[in-house]
Amino acid sequence: MDMALAGVLKVIGTASRTLALQRAVSMACRGDRQRLAGCLEAMTPGQLGEVAAAARLLGAAAEQALARREP
């Protein structure tokens, strides 16, 4: 495979994963569980792992930020 094409395919894959994550976060922020379930169902196991890891990191960071603001 041509190196340029391989690079383009890699970028497309990264963009696709990023957009899938953004859709899931958007549905979660809106509290739209039905659409969130649909987003998650369409993801690959690898994408689901990335979403789970990102959610854990986001949750921990948010808890730390809240703790710093509490009197």
Secondary structure, DSSP 4 states (H G I P E B T S, - for coil): --HHHHHHHHHHHHHHHHHHHHHHHHHHHHT-HHHHHHHHHTS-HHHHHHHHHHHHHHHHHHHHHHHHH--
